[in-house]
């Protein structure tokens, strides 16, 4: 009620606050109490649209952290404390959760030249994509890539691995045993396929033991975009349209990204 005594607040928002109060009285008078429960869905439009982005929260895994991401969201301006509106602020690494890598992530001369996430090709980040299951007993090696028999012409490939089965993105502690690309697997993909977008289901497309070398293979020619930490649980393998949109962060080598799959 302190807010209502503020003349400025009354002038700008008092009527809306009174309207809300009246609405609450009407509900109470009619005995129509209801609990507001916001929907949090993974699948939309009768199973046609799949949200393959992870939800950001304090206990999601963060790179090499045992304690998860931790608090990243604050509410410095709150209506409960007299502000005109709720206004949150956040601080988190640009490679948190479902995110995209730009060439400047591992090449300093690309970083200095400005090859940031704002330079990534939206045509590559949006279009037909193939979701495949890879063998669960190894990293993604050249032999694994050969066994997948990816047809020429496929430009966007999403890899579901043991990471999804183990639900690593739902565990707070970072796990170095995640599945990713070895150097020879990355080289085989670059040299023998037409793939321009590589998506995977943990925080790095490269296995921990080949972290930088595999990234270097993928990003050296600036022709492949890496999308990491996709949420591929319960999504049937097959052909989709993928839609991924990073934030336009000038100067940033990575960005959180919202990705969805739409059945063709």
SETORFI-225965 format. One record per residue (C-alpha): x, y, z. Coordinates in steps of 0.25 Angstrom, whole numbers, padded with zeros to 4 digits, always signed. Example, Ala and Ser with C-alpha at 12.3 -4.5 7.8 and 13.67 -1.06 7.14 Angstrom:
+0049-0018+0031/+0055-0004+0029/
This chain:
+0000+0000+0000/+0012+0009+0002/+0013+0010-0014/-0002+0016-0014/+0003+0027-0005/+0013+0032-0015/+0006+0043-0024/+0015+0039-0036/+0012+0024-0035/-0003+0028-0034/-0002+0036-0046/+0005+0026-0054/+0000+0013-0049/-0011+0015-0038/-0023+0012-0047/-0017-0002-0052/-0014-0005-0037/-0028-0002-0033/-0033-0010-0044/-0025-0022-0040/-0030-0020-0025/-0045-0020-0030/-0042-0033-0038/-0037-0040-0026/-0049-0035-0018/-0058-0041-0029/-0051-0054-0029/-0052-0055-0014/-0067-0051-0013/-0070-0062-0023/-0062-0072-0016/-0054-0074-0029/-0040-0076-0024/-0030-0081-0034/-0015-0084-0033/-0008-0078-0045/+0002-0089-0051/+0010-0084-0063/+0012-0094-0074/+0026-0100-0076/+0025-0108-0088/+0035-0116-0097/+0026-0120-0108/+0016-0111-0115/+0005-0112-0126/+0001-0126-0123/+0015-0132-0124/+0020-0124-0136/+0029-0114-0129/+0040-0118-0120/+0047-0108-0111/+0062-0113-0111/+0067-0102-0102/+0070-0105-0087/+0064-0096-0077/+0073-0087-0069/+0074-0089-0054/+0084-0088-0043/+0087-0103-0042/+0089-0105-0057/+0104-0110-0060/+0114-0100-0063/+0128-0102-0069/+0137-0109-0059/+0128-0105-0047/+0124-0115-0036/+0113-0105-0031/+0106-0102-0044/+0103-0089-0050/+0099-0082-0037/+0091-0069-0036/+0091-0062-0049/+0078-0054-0048/+0074-0043-0039/+0062-0034-0037/+0068-0020-0033/+0055-0013-0037/+0043-0020-0031/+0028-0015-0030/+0028-0021-0016/+0038-0011-0012/+0031+0001-0019/+0037+0000-0033/+0027+0003-0044/+0030-0010-0051/+0039-0023-0048/+0052-0022-0055/+0062-0033-0054/+0077-0033-0057/+0086-0045-0061/+0100-0049-0061/+0105-0062-0067/+0116-0067-0077/+0112-0067-0091/+0115-0082-0093/+0104-0085-0082/+0093-0095-0085/+0089-0097-0099/+0098-0088-0107/+0106-0085-0120/+0121-0083-0122/+0126-0073-0132/+0140-0074-0138/+0146-0065-0128/+0144-0075-0117/+0157-0082-0121/+0164-0073-0131/+0169-0060-0125/+0171-0054-0139/+0157-0056-0142/+0153-0051-0129/+0161-0038-0132/+0155-0037-0146/+0141-0037-0140/+0136-0051-0144/+0126-0051-0133/+0112-0057-0131/+0106-0045-0139/+0114-0050-0151/+0108-0064-0151/+0099-0068-0163/+0085-0069-0160/+0083-0077-0172/+0092-0088-0166/+0085-0087-0153/+0071-0089-0159/+0067-0100-0168/+0066-0115-0171/+0073-0123-0160/+0075-0138-0157/+0075-0143-0143/+0083-0156-0141/+0086-0165-0130/+0101-0169-0129/+0107-0182-0123/+0107-0181-0108/+0120-0188-0106/+0130-0177-0110/+0133-0163-0114/+0130-0158-0128/+0142-0163-0135/+0144-0164-0150/+0140-0179-0150/+0127-0174-0143/+0125-0164-0154/+0127-0174-0165/+0116-0183-0158/+0106-0172-0158/+0105-0172-0173/+0101-0158-0174/+0096-0154-0188/+0103-0143-0196/+0094-0131-0196/+0091-0132-0181/+0096-0118-0176/+0091-0118-0161/+0093-0130-0153/+0089-0132-0138/+0096-0143-0130/+0089-0150-0119/+0099-0157-0110/+0101-0164-0097/+0100-0150-0091/+0085-0150-0093/+0083-0164-0087/+0092-0160-0075/+0084-0147-0073/+0097-0140-0071/+0090-0126-0074/+0081-0129-0062/+0093-0131-0053/+0099-0119-0045/+0113-0124-0045/+0121-0123-0058/+0125-0137-0063/+0138-0138-0071/+0134-0152-0076/+0123-0146-0086/+0123-0151-0101/+0128-0142-0111/+0137-0141-0124/+0151-0146-0125/+0160-0139-0134/+0159-0150-0145/+0144-0150-0144/+0144-0135-0146/+0153-0136-0158/+0145-0147-0164/+0132-0139-0163/+0139-0126-0169/+0146-0134-0181/+0135-0144-0184/+0121-0137-0182/+0114-0124-0186/+0110-0121-0171/+0111-0107-0167/+0104-0108-0154/+0108-0118-0143/+0099-0119-0131/+0101-0128-0119/+0095-0131-0105/+0106-0126-0095/+0113-0113-0092/+0124-0116-0103/+0124-0122-0116/+0138-0127-0114/+0141-0138-0104/+0149-0133-0092/+0162-0140-0096/+0161-0133-0109/+0155-0120-0105/+0163-0109-0113/+0168-0118-0124/+0154-0122-0129/+0149-0108-0127/+0160-0103-0136/+0157-0113-0147/+0142-0109-0147/+0144-0094-0147/+0157-0091-0154/+0150-0088-0168/+0138-0081-0161/+0129-0090-0169/+0123-0098-0158/+0115-0093-0147/+0115-0101-0134/+0102-0102-0125/+0104-0108-0111/+0096-0114-0100/+0084-0117-0108/+0072-0124-0100/+0069-0136-0109/+0061-0144-0099/+0049-0152-0105/+0051-0145-0118/+0049-0156-0129/+0061-0157-0138/+0059-0152-0153/+0057-0140-0161/+0053-0127-0156/+0054-0112-0158/+0063-0106-0148/+0062-0092-0143/+0073-0086-0135/+0074-0071-0131/+0086-0066-0123/+0086-0052-0117/+0093-0041-0125/+0104-0039-0116/+0115-0030-0123/+0128-0035-0119/+0124-0048-0112/+0130-0061-0116/+0118-0069-0111/+0103-0067-0108/+0091-0073-0101/+0082-0078-0112/+0068-0083-0113/+0066-0095-0122/+0054-0102-0127/+0051-0114-0136/+0039-0114-0145/+0034-0127-0152/+0034-0126-0167/
